[in-house]
Amino acid sequence: MAYDDSTYRRQTDEPTPTDPAAYRANTLAAAEQRRRAEELDGVGETTADVLRRSEADEDGRDRLGIHLGWEVVLLVAAAAIGFLLWRLDPESLRRPGLDDLLVTGAAIGLLTLGAGLSLRAGVPNLALGPIALAASLQYAEQGDQGLVKAMVPALIFAAAGAIVLAVVILVLHVPGWAATLAAALGVIVFDQLRVAPVAVQGTYDPTGQAFFLFGGFALLAVFGGALGTVTPIRRWLGRLRPAGDPARRRGAAVAFPVIGALLLSSLFAIAAGTLLATQSDGPIVPATGLEWSGIALGLAMLAGTSAYGRRGGIFGTLFAVAALTLFLDYAERRNFDISLFAIAACVFAGGLVVTRLVETYGRPLPVAGQADWNAAAPATGANWQPDLPETWSTATTTPRGDRWDAGPWGTGTGR
């Protein structure tokens, strides 16, 4: 009986894989599997693959060169504006004018700190301005009872609202900007319940502690920025940063950063609104407060904090706040009639440009992977061929042909 049926024959018309990488796995099937994987990669990637690659890309220490370079630019800008202000009115940089300037800078700085913290946590707090305006109205109405009695209720309501808002974001897993915008609209309703401007009833004057207030803000800004450069802390705080499918839940580990960021940013807004009310020369006018949200978020991005979250600089917040505070005083002394909304729009637009720079040049350097074996001829070994392993003998220059037809199973000897 001759076993020469086509069932037992190798199909000679079937193309033989020539991928050299097949020999590394000691099977030709591995080459076919890799080829199909490459085709799939060319068509698309699964969500798990995108998340895995995103985590790999984010693994590493951010490059701070772009942040430090941009912070030098901010420092020069602040110095230039300060020089113009000194040329216009030298008394503005001496006490008591300097005290008012420092208190205003501390108030704007607290708003910017809250915006930067919420941005890094991936939940930009758009309600900062309305919350600050609500605190100003609260102090204007209740300030005659003392600073503590007037502001404790505001702090309690702000903390409770921030926690509720964080729970909504975590449970529903909705974008932070959308949830905080809804909260901002609710606070605006509370602010506009007043039908007329409210005269400031309190007598608290923070100018006596101006250096301590601005120094406290500066310390928080620099210390928080330096702490954010530590890779584990940065990654922990920014776990809600979108990667792959933004609708995928990030797990329970994001709860504490989200709650903490919204809570602290809201409390910072209460303190900022109180300081702004104490510095007001007239009554507090009910409005929306969204211009201060735009200024705070714009300054945070202009300082080097990414709008996507997680990344940020060290001294950028301090320099950006100083530059804007000096500019506002300079514009007021020059009688520039510039709307706060216009200033917020310009600052925000500049912050978007800085975000692009930070994301482009601030991400970790790519880690070089292990080089794969390829079919290129090495520098040594003249008889090396890509279709034979290097360990094979090169005495025969041509590969051995098929031997299915030879021997007891071939067509010549089978019976």
Residue, then its C-alpha position, 0 to 999 in steps of 0.5 A: m500500500a502506497y501512502d502517496d495520497s494528497t492527504y499525506r503530501r505537503q502542498t508544494d503550491e502553499p507559500t512558505p513563510t520567509d519571515p526570519a523572526a520565525y526561527r527565533a520562536n522555533t516555529l513558522a506559526a509564530a511568524e504568521q501570528r506576528r504578521r496578523a498582529e501587525e495587521l491588526d495594529g495597522v487597523g486599530e487598537t483595543t481600549a486595553d492596548v491604548l490604556r496600557r500604552s498610555e500608562a507606559d508613555e506616562d511612566g517616568r519623570d516629566r521633563l522640567g526644562i520647558h517649565l523652568g524656561w517658561e518661568v524665566v519668561l514669566l519672571v521677566a514679564a513681572a519685572a517689566i510690569g513692575f518697572l513700568l508701575w514704578r516709573l508711573d508712580p513710585e509710591s505704589l510700591r511703597r507702604p501703604g500702597l504696597d500692602d494693598l497690592l500684596v493683599t490683592g495678590a494674595a486673593i488672586g493667588l488663592l484663586t489660582l492655587g485652587a484652579g491649579l490644584s483642581l486642574r492637576a487632579g483632572v477636575p477643573n473647578l469652574a465654580l471658583g469665581p461664583i464661590a468667591l463672589a458668594a463669600s464677598l457678599q456673605y462678608a459684606e452682609q455679615g461682616d459686622q458680626g466679626l470675621v469668624k462668625a461671618m465666614v464660618p457658615a460660608l466655609i461649611f457650605a463650601a466644604a459640603g458642596a465640594i464633597v457632594l460635587a466630588v461624590v457626583i463626579l465619582v459615582l457618575h464618572v462625568p467630566g469634572w468641568a461639566a459638573t463644576l459648571a453646573a455647580a457654578l450655575g447654582v452658586i450664581v443663582f444664590d449670588q443674584l438673589r440680591v437685587a441691589p449692591v451690598a455695602v460692606q459691613g465689616t471692619y476687618d483690615p488685612t493690610g496689617q498682615a499683607f506680607f504674611l498673607f502674600g508670603g503664605f500664598a507664595l509658600l503654598a505655591v512653591f511648595g505645592g509645585a515642588l511636591g507635584t514634580v515628585t513622580p508618585i505624587r504627580r501620578w497619584l494626584g492626576r489619576l483622573r487624567p483622560a487616557g484612552d477612553p475617557a469614559r472608563r472608570r479609573g477605580a476607587a483610587v481617584a476618590f481621595p484626590v478628587i475630593g481633596a482637590l475640590l474641597l481645598s479649591s473651594l476653601f481657597a475661593i472662600a478666603a479669596g472672596t473675603l480678601l477681595a471684599t475687605q479691599s473693596d472701595g464700594p459695595i459688592v455688586p451681585a454678578t456671575g463671578l465667572e470672570w474670576s473663574g476665567i482669570a484663575l484657570g487662565l493664570a493656572m495654565l499660564a503658569g505651566t499647569s496643563a489643562y489635561g491635568r497632572r503636569g505643572g511647574i514650580f515657580g510659575t504660579l507665583f510669577a504669573v500671579a505677581a505679573l497680573t496683580l501688577f498689571l491690574d494696578y498699573a491699568e487702574r492708575r493709567n485709567f485703562d477701562i479694561s473689562l475683567f472678562a477681556i483680561a480673563a479671555c486673554v489670559f485663558a488664551g495664553g494658557l491654552v498655548v502654554t498647555r500645548l507647549v507643556e504637553t509637547y515638550g514636558r512629557p517623559l522621554p521615551v524608553a528605548g525598548q529591547a532591539d528585536w532580531n532582524a534579517a539584516a546581515p551582521a558586520t562579520g560573517a560573510n556566509w550569513q543568510p537571512d533564511l537560515p539560523e546563524t548556528w547552521s552549517t554554511a557548507t551548503t549554500t542552498p537550503r535542503g529541498d523537500r524530502w516528503d517523496a523520498g524514503p519508505w513513504g515516497t511514491g518511488t518505493g511504496r507498495 
